[in-house]
Amino acid sequence: MEPLKEQLKKKVVIIGGGLTGLTLAFMLERKGIDWILFERSPVPGGVMQTKKRDGFIYETGPNTGITGNGEVVELFEMLAPDCNLDLANHASANRWILRNGKWVALPSGLIGGIKTPLFSFYDKFRILAEPFRKRGTNPMETVANMVRRRMGKTYLDNAVDPFISGIYAGDPDQLVTKYALPKLYNLEQNYGSFIGGSIKKSKEPKSERDKKATRQVFAAKGGFSNLINALVSRLPKERLFMGTTDMIISKAEESFTVTVKNLSGEKTTLIGEKCITTTGGYGLKGMFDFISDDELKAIIDMKYAKVVQVIMAFKQWNGPKLNAFGGLIPSKEKRNILGVLFPSSIFTDRTPEGGALLSTFMGGIKKPEIIGMSDEALLQLVHKELDELLSVSSSNEAFTEIYRYYHAIPQYDAGSPAKLEAIDALESKHPGLILAGNIRGGIGIADRVKQAFDLAETL
Ligand SMILES: Cc1cc2nc3c(=O)[nH]c(=O)nc-3n(C[C@H](O)[C@H](O)[C@H](O)COP(=O)(O)OP(=O)(O)OC[C@H]3O[C@@H](n4cnc5c(N)ncnc54)[C@H](O)[C@@H]3O)c2cc1C
């Protein structure tokens, strides 16, 4: 690796080597644009990390993505054969929802929708009138209000609330639809209805890229670290600086000066025409000597869900058949877990023969205190919950691991307009500075890839 101090001037400096930063570097490299990337951790990937132990392959961060845009599919096409898209097994089309302590399948078709006990008789009738309901006029309407207004309370409680727990570890009463679920918001705004809008949209002509957005559940074959490794393997090593600390970014006339300490503690300065951050909002505090904390306040103060992920590996699974994506838990069930994924049912080759993996999520916006519990107390709690819900004690447990994320998922809540205004104001005041990452543009894997593609295009 080239010593840091010999670097001089680069077109683009990227801060953060998670999925967003690495995809951006990869796209710039393909376009022949000069870049350099600084990552604080000694390993790349940010929250995207796969582990291997005793024949099990499991994720400690994101488990699955959705092919919600064409860019994420194109990224895999570009990285093949070093990394391949792993589409979820058919069984994972089933989603379980807890109702009065028992799992109920979330209906997918019309018949299932009519028969399901998850929604009230009244709401099932009400849904028929959804296309004729008036369009909302409040751009700051929360997800809870919008769903209650268009679909009814039982849809909110038994479908949307657990879905929001699963994606945002969030609270539908706090998330603002326009920012948290923009596609849903736009369906109502552009077509007047979720149902009618989805039908009309599916009939509109699509670009080649849009045709690839099939909304399937996916991972990278062998785990998401293979995606990260494939990206890294296509990048020149001398441009990736891992384990950098004490970063200060200053502004020169038409460029940015970045000073960091490298792994051996050596201080180095380098100049970039553009500076793109992909860290969390909290990570920007104190990073720039030309921006006051006041100007960054709305970004630094973004609310994050604190999440605990507990991985349990079983050599021989003797519990109920896990023929589903996982189980999500509505808040009104008042359990101590948000939900549990069945990674070994979603993807093949993740466990030894007969084994199973459970990935349980706890905490979130509604129970932030859970992250402060000791490992022992957490394990006791998760075992109690999963024993009641999935009879885990009947199976042969190989190991359990706990991962805590103090800044897991940014919440696109009522603070979103102020945050986006602050980002716009800073980017206009300091041309060449771009504040990216999941502080805006979506938290999902496909959103992160799209943002990186879009940035590379505009550069
Ligand atoms: C537990 C968990 C589960 C999730 N599950 C899913 C899921 O199932 N599906 C899905 O689509 N999404 C999921 N997400 C969200 C998704 O994983 C993230 O939005 C996405 O991976 C973020 O990528 P990123 O590169 O933007 O940020 P990050 O992965 O956070 O990377 C940012 C990088 O910046 C680095 N950094 C910070 N400060 C500095 C600094 N001063 N100098 C240099 N580097 C710095 C960090 O070390 C980090 O590596 C999940 C997230 C978490 C935490």
The ligand as an ORCA input file, in Angstrom:
! r2SCAN-3c Opt
* xyz 0 1
  C     -28.437     -4.538     12.584
  C     -28.835     -3.992     11.236
  C     -29.683     -4.730     10.431
  C     -30.063     -4.233      9.186
  N     -30.864     -4.999      8.390
  C     -31.118     -4.604      7.126
  C     -31.791     -5.476      6.223
  O     -32.131     -6.619      6.572
  N     -32.024     -5.022      4.965
  C     -31.608     -3.788      4.525
  O     -31.838     -3.436      3.365
  N     -30.957     -2.946      5.368
  C     -30.680     -3.331      6.624
  N     -29.990     -2.512      7.470
  C     -29.591     -1.182      6.966
  C     -28.393     -1.259      6.021
  O     -27.579     -2.324      6.395
  C     -27.589      0.030      6.101
  O     -28.407      1.137      5.792
  C     -26.406      0.048      5.126
  O     -25.648     -1.151      5.181
  C     -25.561      1.233      5.461
  O     -24.419      1.274      4.634
  P     -23.521      2.589      4.641
  O     -22.292      2.301      3.880
  O     -24.328      3.752      4.222
  O     -23.197      2.827      6.195
  P     -22.297      1.977      7.180
  O     -22.369      0.544      6.908
  O     -22.659      2.452      8.549
  O     -20.838      2.483      6.838
  C     -20.351      3.740      7.231
  C     -18.869      3.588      7.465
  O     -18.312      4.855      7.833
  C     -17.260      4.613      8.744
  N     -16.933      5.836      9.471
  C     -17.669      6.464     10.417
  N     -17.033      7.580     10.842
  C     -15.874      7.649     10.162
  C     -14.770      8.560     10.159
  N     -14.730      9.632     10.953
  N     -13.731      8.330      9.322
  C     -13.747      7.236      8.495
  N     -14.753      6.345      8.461
  C     -15.806      6.546      9.278
  C     -17.811      3.507      9.626
  O     -16.780      2.825     10.320
  C     -18.538      2.629      8.606
  O     -17.726      1.589      8.125
  C     -29.588     -2.966      8.734
  C     -28.739     -2.226      9.563
  C     -28.357     -2.730     10.792
  C     -27.437     -1.931     11.645
*
